[in-house]
Amino acid sequence: MSTPAQRMVIEQLRPHGVTDERVLEAMTSVPREEFLAPRMRRHAYEDRALAIECGQTISQPLVVALMAQAAAPQPEDVALEVGTGSGYAAAVLSRLCRKVMTIEREPALAEHAAETLRRLGFDNVEVAVGDGSQGWPPEAPYNVILVAAAARAVPPALIEQLTDAGRMVIPVSVGPDQPQDLRVYLRRGAEVSYRSMFPVLFVPLRTG
């Protein structure tokens, strides 16, 4: 009998372009329901974003998996996540990297995510409260940066905190009343290039 997480991989992730076996294994191993309020847990493995506290959402599983896959995290990498939310994506990333630093601007969300991650034994994740557009300099540089909120322009601080050959996945607003463009940025020395992935709808990245 397959678990809900295994069915999610078979029905939602593999058919829609998630091919990295490490990412698929991480998605199977992280109990998504634990990052949701009890009343929402029966919806945990549905193919959609779900509401959490403070007017935020937990992204649909496919988007989490495709963002992780695009960032190509390696076992020795140090990753930064901007927008902790429930802590679910940080947990997935923690299965793929040596260390994950995750920033949340809402103290209540950060506290709840940190408690959930601690309770479930994700001990290579550190949660901080702050302005994610400024990154987190104390742990920089990062091999991987994942941003779970849409920026009007890519924050310079995040580019600066990427290692040489570092990858950042971030939704960028392209215009009013249009979906955001999910992009993968690659830094090579002083050169930064990007490719577009697909349109998405994330909450805005708030600064200050």
DOFIVEX-241167 format. One record per atom (N, C-alpha, C): residue in one letter; atom name; z, y, x. Coordinates in pm, 1 decimal, padded with zeros to 6 digits. Example, Ala and Ser with C-alpha at 12.3 -4.5 7.8 and 13.67 -1.06 7.14 Angstrom:
BEGIN
  lumse  lumlum        pz        py        px
      A       N   00780.0  -00569.0   01319.0
      A      CA   00780.0  -00450.0   01230.0
      A       C   00780.0  -00330.0   01320.0
      S       N   00708.0  -00225.0   01285.0
      S      CA   00714.0  -00106.0   01367.0
      S       C   00787.0   00003.0   01290.0
***
This chain:
BEGIN
  lumse  lumlum        pz        py        px
      M       N   00000.0  -00120.2   00086.3
      M      CA   00000.0   00000.0   00000.0
      M       C   00000.0   00124.6   00089.5
      S       N  -00098.2   00210.9   00073.4
      S      CA  -00104.8   00330.6   00157.6
      S       C  -00009.2   00437.5   00105.2
      T       N   00039.3   00520.6   00196.8
      T      CA   00129.3   00630.8   00159.8
      T       C   00045.6   00749.2   00110.3
      P       N   00109.5   00845.9   00041.0
      P      CA   00035.6   00966.3   00000.7
      P       C  -00029.3   01037.8   00120.2
      A       N   00039.2   01039.4   00234.6
      A      CA  -00016.1   01105.3   00353.8
      A       C  -00139.1   01030.9   00405.3
      Q       N  -00134.6   00899.5   00402.3
      Q      CA  -00251.4   00820.7   00445.4
      Q       C  -00369.8   00840.6   00351.2
      R       N  -00340.4   00848.1   00220.5
      R      CA  -00448.4   00872.7   00123.8
      R       C  -00508.9   01011.0   00143.9
      M       N  -00424.3   01109.2   00176.7
      M      CA  -00472.8   01244.5   00205.3
      M       C  -00573.9   01241.0   00320.7
      V       N  -00541.3   01166.8   00424.8
      V      CA  -00631.4   01155.5   00540.2
      V       C  -00762.9   01090.5   00499.0
      I       N  -00755.2   00983.8   00422.8
      I      CA  -00874.4   00907.7   00383.3
      I       C  -00962.5   00986.5   00286.4
      E       N  -00897.4   01053.2   00187.6
      E      CA  -00973.8   01115.9   00078.7
      E       C  -01010.2   01261.8   00105.2
      Q       N  -00923.8   01335.2   00177.1
      Q      CA  -00945.0   01479.8   00192.6
      Q       C  -00990.6   01519.9   00332.4
      L       N  -00933.3   01457.3   00435.0
      L      CA  -00954.4   01506.9   00571.3
      L       C  -01076.4   01445.2   00638.9
      R       N  -01080.9   01313.8   00646.9
      R      CA  -01196.3   01248.7   00713.2
      R       C  -01330.3   01286.8   00649.9
      P       N  -01342.3   01287.9   00516.1
      P      CA  -01473.6   01319.8   00457.2
      P       C  -01517.0   01465.6   00478.5
      H       N  -01423.5   01551.9   00518.1
      H      CA  -01456.0   01694.6   00530.2
      H       C  -01446.4   01744.8   00673.3
      G       N  -01473.6   01657.2   00768.6
      G      CA  -01494.3   01704.3   00905.3
      G       C  -01378.0   01694.3   01000.4
      V       N  -01266.0   01637.7   00957.5
      V      CA  -01155.3   01618.8   01052.3
      V       C  -01175.5   01483.9   01120.9
      T       N  -01213.3   01489.4   01247.5
      T      CA  -01249.1   01367.5   01321.6
      T       C  -01154.9   01339.2   01438.4
      D       N  -01074.9   01439.5   01477.7
      D      CA  -00983.8   01423.6   01591.4
      D       C  -00869.9   01328.9   01551.2
      E       N  -00864.2   01212.6   01617.0
      E      CA  -00766.1   01111.5   01577.2
      E       C  -00622.2   01158.5   01599.0
      R       N  -00600.2   01241.7   01701.6
      R      CA  -00464.2   01293.5   01723.3
      R       C  -00422.1   01383.8   01608.4
      V       N  -00515.2   01465.4   01560.5
      V      CA  -00485.0   01553.5   01446.9
      V       C  -00458.6   01470.5   01321.5
      L       N  -00540.8   01370.3   01298.0
      L      CA  -00522.3   01284.8   01180.3
      L       C  -00388.4   01211.5   01185.7
      E       N  -00351.6   01166.5   01303.8
      E      CA  -00223.2   01098.0   01320.5
      E       C  -00107.0   01194.6   01293.9
      A       N  -00119.9   01318.3   01343.8
      A      CA  -00015.7   01419.1   01319.2
      A       C  -00003.1   01448.5   01170.2
      M       N  -00116.5   01462.5   01102.5
      M      CA  -00115.1   01490.4   00958.6
      M       C  -00051.9   01375.6   00879.8
      T       N  -00069.8   01252.9   00928.5
      T      CA  -00009.0   01136.8   00863.0
      T       C   00141.1   01134.0   00885.2
      S       N   00184.4   01175.0   01003.9
      S      CA   00324.7   01155.5   01042.6
      S       C   00419.7   01263.8   00992.4
      V       N   00366.4   01381.4   00955.1
      V      CA   00454.5   01490.5   00910.6
      V       C   00473.0   01483.7   00759.1
      P       N   00597.0   01470.3   00711.8
      P      CA   00621.6   01458.7   00567.0
      P       C   00609.5   01594.2   00495.8
      R       N   00491.5   01622.9   00444.8
      R      CA   00463.2   01754.5   00385.2
      R       C   00560.3   01789.9   00272.1
      E       N   00602.0   01689.4   00196.4
      E      CA   00690.5   01716.1   00082.5
      E       C   00823.6   01779.1   00126.5
      E       N   00867.3   01750.7   00248.5
      E      CA   00995.3   01802.5   00297.3
      E       C   00992.1   01954.4   00319.7
      F       N   00872.9   02011.3   00324.3
      F      CA   00859.0   02155.0   00348.6
      F       C   00842.0   02233.4   00218.0
      L       N   00859.4   02165.0   00106.3
      L      CA   00843.6   02227.0  -00025.7
      L       C   00973.6   02221.0  -00104.7
      A       N   00987.3   02313.2  -00200.6
      A      CA   01101.1   02308.3  -00292.8
      A       C   01092.2   02179.5  -00374.4
      P       N   01206.5   02122.1  -00414.7
      P      CA   01205.1   01995.2  -00488.3
      P       C   01109.0   01991.9  -00607.3
      R       N   01099.9   02102.8  -00681.9
      R      CA   01012.5   02104.2  -00800.3
      R       C   00864.5   02097.2  -00764.0
      M       N   00829.4   02129.4  -00636.7
      M      CA   00689.6   02130.6  -00593.8
      M       C   00648.9   02002.7  -00521.2
      R       N   00745.1   01916.1  -00492.6
      R      CA   00716.7   01804.0  -00402.4
      R       C   00613.9   01704.8  -00456.9
      R       N   00607.0   01691.7  -00588.5
      R      CA   00508.3   01598.5  -00643.6
      R       C   00365.1   01645.2  -00617.7
      H       N   00347.2   01773.5  -00582.4
      H      CA   00214.0   01827.7  -00553.5
      H       C   00181.4   01827.0  -00403.7
      A       N   00273.3   01773.7  -00321.1
      A      CA   00265.9   01792.6  -00175.8
      A       C   00130.9   01756.9  -00114.9
      Y       N   00069.6   01648.8  -00160.9
      Y      CA  -00052.2   01600.4  -00094.4
      Y       C  -00179.5   01634.2  -00171.2
      E       N  -00168.0   01726.2  -00266.4
      E      CA  -00287.7   01773.5  -00336.0
      E       C  -00367.7   01864.9  -00243.4
      D       N  -00496.9   01870.7  -00269.1
      D      CA  -00589.0   01945.6  -00182.2
      D       C  -00591.2   02093.0  -00221.2
      R       N  -00476.0   02160.5  -00204.9
      R      CA  -00468.6   02302.4  -00239.6
      R       C  -00347.9   02365.6  -00172.1
      A       N  -00352.1   02499.5  -00163.0
      A      CA  -00236.7   02574.2  -00114.7
      A       C  -00129.0   02573.3  -00222.4
      L       N  -00002.8   02578.2  -00179.8
      L      CA   00108.7   02575.5  -00274.4
      L       C   00203.2   02691.8  -00246.4
      A       N   00265.2   02742.9  -00351.9
      A      CA   00356.2   02856.5  -00337.9
      A       C   00486.7   02813.9  -00271.7
      I       N   00536.6   02901.6  -00182.4
      I      CA   00671.1   02886.3  -00127.6
      I       C   00745.0   03017.8  -00152.1
      E       N   00859.9   03035.2  -00089.2
      E      CA   00940.3   03155.2  -00113.2
      E       C   00872.6   03280.4  -00057.4
      C       N   00925.1   03396.7  -00097.9
      C      CA   00884.4   03529.1  -00046.3
      C       C   00736.5   03559.9  -00071.7
      G       N   00680.2   03501.5  -00177.4
      G      CA   00541.1   03529.7  -00212.2
      G       C   00439.8   03471.6  -00115.2
      Q       N   00481.4   03374.9  -00033.6
      Q      CA   00391.8   03314.4   00065.1
      Q       C   00341.8   03179.2   00015.3
      T       N   00254.3   03116.8   00094.3
      T      CA   00200.5   02985.8   00056.6
      T       C   00204.2   02890.1   00174.7
      I       N   00197.4   02762.1   00143.3
      I      CA   00174.7   02657.7   00242.7
      I       C   00026.6   02620.6   00228.9
      S       N  -00048.4   02633.2   00337.0
      S      CA  -00194.4   02614.6   00330.7
      S       C  -00230.4   02473.2   00287.6
      Q       N  -00350.8   02458.6   00229.6
      Q      CA  -00394.8   02325.5   00190.2
      Q       C  -00408.6   02238.3   00315.2
      P       N  -00385.0   02107.9   00302.2
      P      CA  -00386.7   02019.0   00417.9
      P       C  -00515.9   02027.3   00499.4
      L       N  -00629.5   02037.8   00433.5
      L      CA  -00756.7   02041.0   00504.8
      L       C  -00765.6   02161.1   00598.2
      V       N  -00719.5   02277.3   00552.2
      V      CA  -00725.3   02397.9   00635.9
      V       C  -00632.7   02383.8   00756.8
      V       N  -00511.5   02329.7   00734.6
      V      CA  -00418.2   02306.6   00845.7
      V       C  -00483.0   02214.6   00950.1
      A       N  -00543.7   02106.2   00902.4
      A      CA  -00603.5   02008.4   00994.1
      A       C  -00724.0   02065.4   01068.4
      L       N  -00810.7   02138.7   00997.4
      L      CA  -00929.9   02195.0   01062.4
      L       C  -00893.4   02304.3   01162.6
      M       N  -00789.7   02384.2   01131.0
      M      CA  -00745.1   02486.1   01226.3
      M       C  -00688.2   02421.3   01351.7
      A       N  -00607.6   02317.6   01332.4
      A      CA  -00550.5   02247.2   01448.0
      A       C  -00661.5   02184.0   01531.8
      Q       N  -00756.0   02121.5   01465.9
      Q      CA  -00866.5   02056.5   01537.8
      Q       C  -00949.7   02158.1   01616.8
      A       N  -00975.3   02274.6   01556.2
      A      CA  -01056.5   02376.5   01622.1
      A       C  -00988.2   02432.3   01746.5
      A       N  -00854.6   02434.1   01744.9
      A      CA  -00779.3   02486.3   01859.4
      A       C  -00773.3   02386.2   01973.8
      A       N  -00810.8   02261.1   01947.6
      A      CA  -00816.1   02155.0   02049.5
      A       C  -00688.3   02147.6   02133.8
      P       N  -00571.6   02135.4   02070.4
      P      CA  -00447.1   02131.3   02147.0
      P       C  -00436.2   02004.6   02231.7
      Q       N  -00383.5   02020.3   02352.5
      Q      CA  -00364.3   01909.1   02444.7
      Q       C  -00214.7   01880.8   02460.3
      P       N  -00178.9   01757.4   02499.1
      P      CA  -00036.9   01718.5   02502.5
      P       C   00053.2   01808.9   02586.9
      E       N  -00000.2   01872.8   02690.8
      E      CA   00083.4   01957.9   02775.9
      E       C   00075.2   02106.1   02738.4
      D       N   00003.3   02139.3   02632.2
      D      CA  -00015.3   02278.6   02592.8
      D       C   00112.0   02340.3   02535.0
      V       N   00119.9   02473.0   02550.5
      V      CA   00221.4   02552.7   02480.8
      V       C   00146.9   02633.8   02374.7
      A       N   00196.0   02627.2   02250.6
      A      CA   00126.0   02690.2   02138.6
      A       C   00211.7   02798.2   02074.7
      L       N   00143.9   02899.1   02020.7
      L      CA   00207.1   03003.3   01940.9
      L       C   00148.1   02997.3   01801.0
      E       N   00236.3   02997.8   01700.5
      E      CA   00189.7   03009.1   01562.6
      E       C   00241.6   03141.2   01506.2
      V       N   00152.9   03216.9   01443.2
      V      CA   00190.9   03342.0   01377.5
      V       C   00192.1   03317.1   01227.2
      G       N   00310.0   03332.0   01166.2
      G      CA   00323.8   03306.8   01022.7
      G       C   00379.4   03167.9   00996.8
      T       N   00508.9   03150.6   01023.9
      T      CA   00573.2   03018.3   01012.6
      T       C   00567.3   02964.8   00870.4
      G       N   00594.4   03052.6   00773.1
      G      CA   00598.3   03007.1   00633.9
      G       C   00701.5   02897.4   00616.4
      S       N   00659.2   02784.1   00566.9
      S      CA   00749.9   02671.1   00542.5
      S       C   00786.4   02596.2   00670.1
      G       N   00704.6   02613.3   00774.6
      G      CA   00724.2   02536.9   00898.3
      G       C   00634.7   02414.2   00909.0
      Y       N   00556.5   02386.9   00803.0
      Y      CA   00474.4   02265.0   00801.0
      Y       C   00368.6   02262.8   00912.4
      A       N   00291.4   02371.0   00925.8
      A      CA   00185.7   02372.5   01027.4
      A       C   00245.0   02366.0   01168.6
      A       N   00361.3   02430.0   01187.9
      A      CA   00428.3   02421.9   01318.3
      A       C   00467.8   02278.2   01349.4
      A       N   00510.8   02205.1   01246.3
      A      CA   00547.3   02064.2   01265.0
      A       C   00425.5   01982.2   01305.8
      V       N   00311.7   02005.4   01240.1
      V      CA   00188.2   01935.2   01276.2
      V       C   00150.7   01967.8   01420.5
      L       N   00156.7   02095.9   01454.9
      L      CA   00121.0   02140.4   01590.0
      L       C   00215.4   02080.6   01694.7
      S       N   00340.7   02062.5   01657.1
      S      CA   00439.4   02008.8   01752.1
      S       C   00408.7   01865.1   01792.0
      R       N   00334.6   01795.6   01707.1
      R      CA   00293.7   01658.5   01738.8
      R       C   00175.7   01656.3   01836.7
      L       N   00115.3   01773.3   01858.3
      L      CA  -00007.8   01781.7   01939.1
      L       C   00013.4   01856.0   02070.5
      C       N   00126.3   01927.7   02083.5
      C      CA   00153.3   02012.7   02199.7
      C       C   00290.5   01981.0   02258.1
      R       N   00312.4   02029.9   02379.3
      R      CA   00443.5   02012.6   02443.6
      R       C   00548.0   02101.0   02377.9
      K       N   00510.5   02225.6   02345.2
      K      CA   00605.5   02319.3   02284.7
      K       C   00533.3   02411.1   02188.0
      V       N   00600.5   02444.6   02077.9
      V      CA   00545.9   02537.7   01978.7
      V       C   00645.7   02651.6   01957.3
      M       N   00597.1   02773.4   01972.8
      M      CA   00673.7   02894.2   01938.7
      M       C   00613.1   02946.6   01808.7
      T       N   00694.0   02966.8   01707.1
      T      CA   00639.4   03013.7   01579.6
      T       C   00716.1   03136.9   01531.9
      I       N   00642.1   03237.5   01484.6
      I      CA   00700.5   03366.7   01445.2
      I       C   00682.9   03389.4   01296.0
      E       N   00788.7   03436.3   01232.1
      E      CA   00786.4   03468.1   01089.1
      E       C   00853.6   03603.3   01069.0
      R       N   00792.5   03690.2   00988.5
      R      CA   00851.1   03823.8   00968.6
      R       C   00957.9   03824.0   00859.1
      E       N   00958.2   03725.1   00769.5
      E      CA   01057.7   03718.0   00662.3
      E       C   01177.3   03634.8   00710.8
      P       N   01292.7   03697.9   00734.9
      P      CA   01407.4   03623.3   00789.2
      P       C   01446.7   03500.6   00706.4
      A       N   01439.3   03512.8   00573.4
      A      CA   01479.1   03399.3   00488.0
      A       C   01386.6   03279.2   00509.6
      L       N   01256.7   03306.0   00521.5
      L      CA   01161.9   03197.0   00547.1
      L       C   01185.5   03136.2   00684.5
      A       N   01206.6   03221.0   00784.1
      A      CA   01228.7   03171.8   00921.1
      A       C   01351.2   03081.3   00926.8
      E       N   01457.8   03124.8   00860.4
      E      CA   01581.9   03047.2   00861.8
      E       C   01562.9   02911.9   00793.9
      H       N   01494.7   02914.5   00679.5
      H      CA   01472.4   02789.7   00605.5
      H       C   01381.9   02694.8   00683.9
      A       N   01275.0   02748.9   00743.6
      A      CA   01183.2   02665.9   00823.2
      A       C   01255.4   02604.9   00942.6
      A       N   01335.9   02687.3   01011.2
      A      CA   01409.6   02638.0   01128.2
      A       C   01504.0   02525.2   01088.7
      E       N   01568.7   02541.0   00973.6
      E      CA   01661.7   02437.3   00926.7
      E       C   01586.6   02307.7   00894.1
      T       N   01471.6   02320.3   00826.6
      T      CA   01391.7   02202.4   00791.5
      T       C   01341.5   02130.5   00916.8
      L       N   01287.3   02207.6   01011.8
      L      CA   01236.2   02148.9   01136.4
      L       C   01347.6   02078.7   01213.4
      R       N   01463.6   02141.2   01218.2
      R      CA   01578.8   02081.6   01287.7
      R       C   01621.1   01951.9   01219.2
      R       N   01630.9   01956.8   01087.5
      R      CA   01674.4   01839.2   01009.8
      R       C   01580.4   01721.4   01029.5
      L       N   01451.1   01749.6   01043.0
      L      CA   01351.2   01642.7   01056.1
      L       C   01327.0   01601.4   01201.5
      G       N   01395.5   01668.8   01294.5
      G      CA   01386.8   01626.7   01434.0
      G       C   01268.9   01681.4   01512.2
      F       N   01210.5   01791.7   01466.0
      F      CA   01101.8   01855.3   01541.0
      F       C   01165.4   01947.7   01645.8
      D       N   01213.3   01888.0   01755.9
      D      CA   01296.2   01963.5   01849.2
      D       C   01217.3   02037.4   01957.1
      N       N   01083.9   02031.7   01950.6
      N      CA   01003.6   02110.7   02045.7
      N       C   00941.9   02234.3   01978.5
      V       N   01002.2   02275.6   01865.5
      V      CA   00958.1   02396.5   01794.7
      V       C   01070.3   02499.4   01797.6
      E       N   01035.8   02623.6   01831.6
      E      CA   01132.7   02733.0   01827.5
      E       C   01082.4   02837.4   01728.4
      V       N   01169.9   02878.7   01636.2
      V      CA   01134.6   02976.0   01532.7
      V       C   01196.9   03111.1   01568.1
      A       N   01114.8   03216.8   01560.0
      A      CA   01165.1   03351.9   01585.9
      A       C   01127.7   03442.9   01469.7
      V       N   01206.5   03549.1   01449.3
      V      CA   01175.6   03650.5   01348.6
      V       C   01114.1   03769.7   01421.0
      G       N   00998.2   03815.3   01374.3
      G      CA   00936.2   03929.3   01439.2
      G       C   00800.4   03963.2   01381.0
      D       N   00736.7   04061.5   01442.6
      D      CA   00602.8   04107.1   01404.2
      D       C   00501.3   04019.2   01477.3
      G       N   00440.1   03928.1   01404.7
      G      CA   00349.3   03832.3   01466.2
      G       C   00227.2   03893.3   01532.0
      S       N   00189.1   04012.9   01489.3
      S      CA   00071.3   04076.0   01550.4
      S       C   00097.5   04113.1   01696.3
      Q       N   00226.0   04115.7   01734.9
      Q      CA   00262.7   04144.2   01873.9
      Q       C   00280.6   04016.9   01956.1
      G       N   00258.2   03901.2   01891.7
      G      CA   00279.2   03775.0   01961.2
      G       C   00425.4   03755.0   01995.5
      W       N   00449.6   03677.1   02099.5
      W      CA   00587.2   03654.3   02145.3
      W       C   00585.1   03647.7   02297.5
      P       N   00594.2   03765.7   02363.4
      P      CA   00578.7   03773.3   02509.5
      P       C   00672.2   03683.4   02591.5
      P       N   00799.7   03661.8   02549.2
      P      CA   00888.6   03583.7   02636.1
      P       C   00836.9   03443.6   02671.6
      E       N   00757.3   03382.0   02582.9
      E      CA   00708.0   03246.8   02610.6
      E       C   00561.4   03244.9   02653.5
      A       N   00496.9   03362.9   02658.9
      A      CA   00354.4   03370.1   02693.7
      A       C   00335.6   03333.3   02841.7
      P       N   00213.8   03291.0   02880.1
      P      CA   00092.6   03280.4   02797.0
      P       C   00086.5   03148.1   02720.8
      Y       N  -00005.9   03143.9   02623.1
      Y      CA  -00021.9   03027.2   02536.7
      Y       C  -00161.4   02967.3   02552.4
      N       N  -00167.6   02834.7   02552.7
      N      CA  -00297.1   02765.6   02554.4
      N       C  -00364.7   02772.8   02418.2
      V       N  -00280.4   02775.6   02314.3
      V      CA  -00328.6   02772.1   02175.7
      V       C  -00251.9   02875.2   02094.0
      I       N  -00323.2   02953.2   02012.3
      I      CA  -00259.3   03041.6   01913.8
      I       C  -00323.8   03015.3   01778.1
      L       N  -00240.8   02987.0   01678.2
      L      CA  -00288.5   02971.6   01540.3
      L       C  -00226.4   03081.8   01456.2
      V       N  -00309.3   03153.8   01380.8
      V      CA  -00261.5   03264.4   01299.0
      V       C  -00284.0   03231.1   01151.8
      A       N  -00174.3   03228.3   01075.2
      A      CA  -00181.6   03188.0   00934.6
      A       C  -00176.4   03308.5   00841.8
      A       N  -00239.1   03418.9   00884.4
      A      CA  -00249.5   03539.7   00801.7
      A       C  -00373.2   03614.8   00849.1
      A       N  -00436.9   03686.1   00756.3
      A      CA  -00566.4   03748.0   00787.4
      A       C  -00549.2   03885.7   00850.4
      A       N  -00613.4   03905.6   00965.8
      A      CA  -00607.6   04033.5   01036.6
      A       C  -00730.4   04117.3   01004.0
      R       N  -00712.0   04248.7   00999.3
      R      CA  -00828.0   04337.3   00983.4
      R       C  -00909.1   04340.6   01112.3
      A       N  -00837.8   04332.2   01222.4
      A      CA  -00900.7   04320.7   01354.5
      A       C  -00809.7   04231.8   01437.4
      V       N  -00865.1   04164.1   01534.7
      V      CA  -00783.9   04072.0   01614.8
      V       C  -00682.1   04151.6   01697.2
      P       N  -00553.0   04124.2   01682.1
      P      CA  -00452.6   04199.5   01757.1
      P       C  -00468.9   04181.9   01908.1
      P       N  -00480.5   04292.3   01983.3
      P      CA  -00498.9   04282.1   02128.3
      P       C  -00387.9   04203.2   02197.1
      A       N  -00264.0   04215.0   02145.7
      A      CA  -00150.9   04145.1   02208.3
      A       C  -00172.1   03994.0   02208.1
      L       N  -00236.6   03943.6   02103.6
      L      CA  -00259.1   03798.7   02095.6
      L       C  -00363.4   03753.9   02198.0
      I       N  -00469.1   03831.9   02212.6
      I      CA  -00570.4   03801.2   02314.8
      I       C  -00505.8   03801.5   02453.1
      E       N  -00422.0   03903.5   02478.8
      E      CA  -00357.0   03916.5   02609.9
      E       C  -00265.6   03798.4   02639.9
      Q       N  -00210.4   03736.6   02535.2
      Q      CA  -00114.5   03627.7   02556.0
      Q       C  -00181.3   03490.3   02562.5
      L       N  -00313.7   03486.3   02555.5
      L      CA  -00386.8   03360.1   02574.7
      L       C  -00402.2   03330.2   02723.6
      T       N  -00391.1   03204.1   02759.6
      T      CA  -00421.9   03162.7   02896.3
      T       C  -00572.1   03171.5   02919.9
      D       N  -00612.9   03161.3   03044.4
      D      CA  -00754.7   03141.9   03074.9
      D       C  -00795.2   03008.5   03011.5
      A       N  -00904.2   03006.5   02938.1
      A      CA  -00950.7   02890.0   02859.7
      A       C  -00864.1   02865.5   02735.2
      G       N  -00780.5   02965.8   02698.6
      G      CA  -00699.7   02952.9   02577.9
      G       C  -00783.2   02972.4   02452.5
      R       N  -00738.6   02909.3   02341.2
      R      CA  -00810.3   02914.1   02213.6
      R       C  -00719.7   02973.5   02105.7
      M       N  -00777.6   03061.0   02025.4
      M      CA  -00705.0   03117.6   01912.1
      M       C  -00786.1   03098.7   01784.4
      V       N  -00719.7   03050.0   01680.2
      V      CA  -00783.0   03035.3   01548.6
      V       C  -00717.1   03135.4   01455.5
      I       N  -00798.8   03224.7   01396.2
      I      CA  -00745.0   03335.4   01317.6
      I       C  -00842.3   03374.4   01206.2
      P       N  -00791.8   03397.1   01083.5
      P      CA  -00877.5   03451.9   00978.1
      P       C  -00891.9   03603.6   00996.2
      V       N  -01012.7   03653.0   00986.0
      V      CA  -01039.2   03796.1   01005.1
      V       C  -01102.2   03852.8   00877.6
      S       N  -01046.2   03963.1   00828.4
      S      CA  -01102.3   04029.4   00709.6
      S       C  -01234.3   04096.1   00746.4
      V       N  -01337.3   04069.8   00668.4
      V      CA  -01469.6   04125.9   00698.4
      V       C  -01510.3   04236.9   00601.4
      G       N  -01437.2   04252.1   00491.9
      G      CA  -01469.5   04359.1   00397.6
      G       C  -01392.8   04340.9   00268.9
      P       N  -01378.3   04449.1   00190.4
      P      CA  -01307.5   04438.1   00062.6
      P       C  -01379.7   04341.6  -00031.3
      D       N  -01300.1   04268.6  -00110.0
      D      CA  -01353.6   04175.3  -00210.8
      D       C  -01439.3   04064.2  -00149.9
      Q       N  -01418.1   04034.9  -00023.5
      Q      CA  -01489.2   03923.5   00039.5
      Q       C  -01387.7   03826.1   00098.5
      P       N  -01424.2   03696.3   00103.7
      P      CA  -01335.2   03602.4   00172.3
      P       C  -01324.4   03640.3   00320.0
      Q       N  -01216.7   03595.7   00382.4
      Q      CA  -01202.0   03619.8   00526.0
      Q       C  -01285.3   03517.3   00604.3
      D       N  -01313.8   03552.2   00728.4
      D      CA  -01391.7   03466.2   00817.6
      D       C  -01294.0   03397.5   00912.6
      L       N  -01283.1   03264.2   00902.6
      L      CA  -01196.1   03190.9   00994.6
      L       C  -01270.0   03173.0   01126.6
      R       N  -01210.6   03224.1   01234.3
      R      CA  -01278.9   03226.0   01363.6
      R       C  -01198.4   03154.6   01471.4
      V       N  -01270.4   03100.0   01568.5
      V      CA  -01209.5   03042.8   01688.5
      V       C  -01248.6   03131.4   01806.4
      Y       N  -01150.1   03191.4   01869.4
      Y      CA  -01172.4   03275.5   01987.6
      Y       C  -01142.5   03194.3   02113.7
      L       N  -01223.6   03213.7   02215.2
      L      CA  -01205.6   03148.3   02344.5
      L       C  -01197.4   03254.4   02452.4
      R       N  -01093.4   03246.9   02533.5
      R      CA  -01079.9   03341.9   02644.6
      R       C  -01117.1   03273.3   02775.5
      R       N  -01208.7   03335.0   02847.6
      R      CA  -01241.6   03288.0   02982.8
      R       C  -01232.6   03407.8   03075.7
      G       N  -01122.9   03414.9   03152.8
      G      CA  -01099.5   03532.9   03235.3
      G       C  -01086.6   03655.2   03146.7
      A       N  -01167.2   03758.1   03175.6
      A      CA  -01164.2   03880.2   03095.2
      A       C  -01257.7   03871.9   02974.5
      E       N  -01338.6   03766.1   02968.0
      E      CA  -01437.1   03751.6   02860.1
      E       C  -01376.3   03678.7   02740.6
      V       N  -01403.2   03732.4   02621.4
      V      CA  -01356.0   03668.6   02498.0
      V       C  -01474.5   03651.1   02404.5
      S       N  -01496.4   03529.0   02358.5
      S      CA  -01605.4   03501.6   02263.9
      S       C  -01547.3   03433.2   02141.0
      Y       N  -01623.9   03432.2   02032.5
      Y      CA  -01575.0   03361.1   01913.9
      Y       C  -01690.8   03295.3   01839.3
      R       N  -01652.6   03196.9   01758.0
      R      CA  -01747.7   03137.8   01662.9
      R       C  -01681.3   03136.1   01525.6
      S       N  -01763.8   03152.2   01422.8
      S      CA  -01713.9   03147.8   01285.5
      S       C  -01707.0   03004.5   01237.0
      M       N  -01605.0   02973.2   01158.4
      M      CA  -01590.7   02839.2   01101.6
      M       C  -01633.8   02837.2   00954.2
      F       N  -01553.0   02898.7   00867.3
      F      CA  -01585.6   02900.3   00724.0
      F       C  -01501.0   03007.1   00656.7
      P       N  -01537.8   03048.9   00533.1
      P      CA  -01458.7   03149.9   00462.1
      P       C  -01325.7   03092.4   00412.9
      V       N  -01222.8   03176.5   00418.1
      V      CA  -01088.4   03135.2   00375.5
      V       C  -01021.4   03249.9   00300.0
      L       N  -00907.4   03220.4   00238.8
      L      CA  -00825.6   03322.6   00174.0
      L       C  -00680.9   03305.5   00218.6
      F       N  -00636.7   03391.7   00309.3
      F      CA  -00498.9   03392.2   00357.6
      F       C  -00430.9   03521.8   00314.2
      V       N  -00298.0   03521.2   00314.8
      V      CA  -00223.9   03645.8   00292.6
      V       C  -00254.2   03739.4   00410.5
      P       N  -00246.2   03872.1   00390.1
      P      CA  -00275.0   03964.3   00499.0
      P       C  -00170.4   03956.2   00610.9
      L       N  -00216.1   03978.5   00733.8
      L      CA  -00125.3   03990.6   00847.6
      L       C  -00066.6   04132.9   00844.8
      R       N   00064.5   04140.9   00824.7
      R      CA   00130.6   04271.3   00820.5
      R       C   00184.6   04307.0   00958.6
      T       N   00168.7   04430.9   00995.1
      T      CA   00213.4   04474.4   01126.9
      T       C   00330.1   04570.6   01114.2
      G       N   00402.0   04587.8   01225.3
      G      CA   00511.9   04682.8   01225.8
      G       C   00641.4   04622.2   01175.6
***
